[in-house]
Amino acid sequence: MASNRHLGRVIVLQSLYEYELRTQAKDPGVDLNIIIAKNIEPYEKALGDTEFVYNLARKVADNFVTLDAALAPMAPEWPISSIAAIDRNVLRMGLYELSECRDTIPPKVAINEAVELAKAFGSDNSSKFVNGVLGTAYRELGIAEENNNESNNKPASEAKEQSGN
């Protein structure tokens, strides 16, 4: 069965949102693994790759502080604590995938998936905000330069094929 990573990201977002809110409320019973399992259960057959969900959720949650510190200068007019919880978690997921998953997830896919999550679950302007912040991350982390260098080092036919032309 093929995995459905978009559905997986929806479940990760749902799980991180609940985990963050329950942690802030000092819920003594909060357990990310239990939250993920509960959120996966209705979609397990359609999902396929549950390990992707567990790994992404755990790694993003483990790096909330680091991701927030990296995001802060990319949206200087918006302190991380004032960003809506959905948008904040979408940004964390997108930044994590951009910075740590480049070998397995193309940067533009990470940004597009984050924008789609923001459209589906955020407010009217969430997708534009997420796109802007992650676009800044893409440039500032040097990912754009890496992708250009990789394209420049490939034969013209291969670079053209990857660009979709």
Salt bridges, closest charged atoms under 4 A:
GLU18 OE2 - ARG22 NH1 3.06
GLU18 OE1 - LYS38 NZ 2.71
GLU20 OE2 - ARG88 NE 2.89
GLU20 OE1 - ARG92 NH1 3.40
ASP27 OD2 - ARG22 NE 2.69
ASP49 OD2 - ARG5 NH2 3.71
ASP68 OD1 - ARG92 NE 2.74
GLU97 OE1 - ARG9 NE 3.06
GLU113 OE1 - HIS6 ND1 2.65
GLU113 OE1 - ARG9 NH1 3.84
GLU116 OE2 - LYS119 NZ 3.48
GLU146 OE2 - ARG102 NH1 3.09
